[in-house]
Amino acid sequence: MTSALLTAVGLGPGDPELITLKGLRAIEAADLVFVPRSQDGEQSLALRIAQPWLHPERQQVVELALPMTRNPAQLLPAWQGAADHIARCLTDLGKPEPRGVYLLLGDPLLYGTFTYIWGELAAHHPQTKIEILPGVTSFAAAAARAQFLLCATSDRVAILPASYETDAAYLQRLLADYDTVILLKVGPVLPQILTALEEMDLLGSALYAERVGMPEEYIALGSEVRALRDQRRPYLSLLIVRRDGKEARIG
Ligand SMILES: C[S@@+](CC[C@H](N)C(=O)[O-])C[C@H]1O[C@@H](n2cnc3c(N)ncnc32)[C@H](O)[C@@H]1O
C-alpha cells in the first residue's frame, strides 16, 4: 500500500515571486506536477507561473483538461476523471511515498478548481492524503499593486463573483452593508457593473485590476475606470469598490 501525498499549492495571482516558501518547497519535493488547463488548448496559466520553479529533468507535468462551463453534466465526469487520473499517476510511480502537487492560481480554497477534485479524491481515493497550502489571493495582490486600502478597523468586506444579476440595486444593497465590495470574474459583465457604479456616483472609488502580476497586467483607478465603461474585459479581472472612496488610497 503506497502512501501518496497530493499538495494543493496556491501560486498567487501570476508573479512567480509571490509563491510562498512552503509552496516552493512542496513543488521542489514533487515527483508529479498536476496543472488544470482549459479545454480550448491554451497553455495552463498555473504552469506558466510555476515554470521557473520546476525541474523537468526529474519531474513530470500532467495537464488536466477541465471544461470551463457551469453544466454539471460536463463538470462532474471531468472532476471524477481528473481525480482518478491523479490517483493512478501517483500509484504508477511505484514509489512507497509518491509526492504530487496540484497547482492553481491565487488561493486554493477561493473559487479554486481543486475543491471539486479534492471531493472526488476523498470519496474514491482515500489512500491519497491531501495537504493544502494557501496562496496570495488575486484581490490582495491587486490592492497591494494599486496601494488601495481593502479595509481597516471594523470595516466589513464582501467577496463575490460578479454576474448578470449584479445590478445597481444589488450593489446598492451590498454597499449599504459592507464598506468594501470585491467582485471577482468581473470582466465579461464589466459594462453593466460600471454603469451601476456610475448611477451610484462611485466610479471614482473603484479599482479595476486585470491579470495582476502577469506581463499583461492592467490596472485602472478612479477616472481611468470610467474609460472602461463600454468594454467587456477578460475573465481574469476583478473590481474593488469602497463606499467611502476618499479613503481608498492613502497618500
Ligand atoms: C476561479 S476564480 C480563482 C480565484 C483565485 N483562487 C484567487 O485566490 O484569487 C477566478 C477569478 O479570480 C480572479 N483572478 C485570479 N487571478 C487573477 C489575476 N491575476 N488578476 C486579476 N484577477 C484574477 C478573477 O476575478 C477571476 O475571474
The ligand as an SDF file (V2000), in Angstrom:
LIG
                    3D

 27 29  0  0  0  0  0  0  0  0999 V2000
  -11.8710   30.8200  -10.3140 C   0  0  0  0  0  0  0  0  0  0  0  0
  -11.5080   32.3470   -9.5130 S   0  0  0  0  0  0  0  0  0  0  0  0
   -9.9870   31.9320   -8.7460 C   0  0  0  0  0  0  0  0  0  0  0  0
   -9.6100   32.8750   -7.6340 C   0  0  0  0  0  0  0  0  0  0  0  0
   -8.2370   32.5640   -7.0610 C   0  0  0  0  0  0  0  0  0  0  0  0
   -8.2300   31.2410   -6.4430 N   0  0  0  0  0  0  0  0  0  0  0  0
   -7.7650   33.6180   -6.0520 C   0  0  0  0  0  0  0  0  0  0  0  0
   -7.3700   33.2670   -4.9390 O   0  0  0  0  0  0  0  0  0  0  0  0
   -7.7560   34.8030   -6.3930 O   0  0  0  0  0  0  0  0  0  0  0  0
  -11.0220   33.2910  -10.8900 C   0  0  0  0  0  0  0  0  0  0  0  0
  -11.1910   34.7550  -10.6460 C   0  0  0  0  0  0  0  0  0  0  0  0
  -10.1560   35.2120   -9.7840 O   0  0  0  0  0  0  0  0  0  0  0  0
   -9.7140   36.4920  -10.1770 C   0  0  0  0  0  0  0  0  0  0  0  0
   -8.2960   36.4130  -10.5510 N   0  0  0  0  0  0  0  0  0  0  0  0
   -7.4870   35.3590  -10.4130 C   0  0  0  0  0  0  0  0  0  0  0  0
   -6.2310   35.6740  -10.7900 N   0  0  0  0  0  0  0  0  0  0  0  0
   -6.2580   36.9700  -11.1730 C   0  0  0  0  0  0  0  0  0  0  0  0
   -5.2710   37.8790  -11.6600 C   0  0  0  0  0  0  0  0  0  0  0  0
   -4.0020   37.5130  -11.8260 N   0  0  0  0  0  0  0  0  0  0  0  0
   -5.6610   39.1470  -11.9360 N   0  0  0  0  0  0  0  0  0  0  0  0
   -6.9450   39.5430  -11.7580 C   0  0  0  0  0  0  0  0  0  0  0  0
   -7.9180   38.7180  -11.3100 N   0  0  0  0  0  0  0  0  0  0  0  0
   -7.5790   37.4480  -11.0130 C   0  0  0  0  0  0  0  0  0  0  0  0
  -10.5980   36.9250  -11.3340 C   0  0  0  0  0  0  0  0  0  0  0  0
  -11.6960   37.6370  -10.8040 O   0  0  0  0  0  0  0  0  0  0  0  0
  -11.0420   35.5990  -11.9010 C   0  0  0  0  0  0  0  0  0  0  0  0
  -12.2580   35.7290  -12.6060 O   0  0  0  0  0  0  0  0  0  0  0  0
  1  2  1  0
  2  3  1  0
  2 10  1  0
  3  4  1  0
  4  5  1  0
  5  6  1  0
  5  7  1  0
  7  8  2  0
  7  9  1  0
 10 11  1  0
 11 12  1  0
 11 26  1  0
 12 13  1  0
 13 14  1  0
 13 24  1  0
 14 15  1  0
 14 23  1  0
 15 16  2  0
 16 17  1  0
 17 18  1  0
 17 23  2  0
 18 19  1  0
 18 20  2  0
 20 21  1  0
 21 22  2  0
 22 23  1  0
 24 25  1  0
 24 26  1  0
 26 27  1  0
M  CHG  2   2   1   9  -1
M  END
$$$$
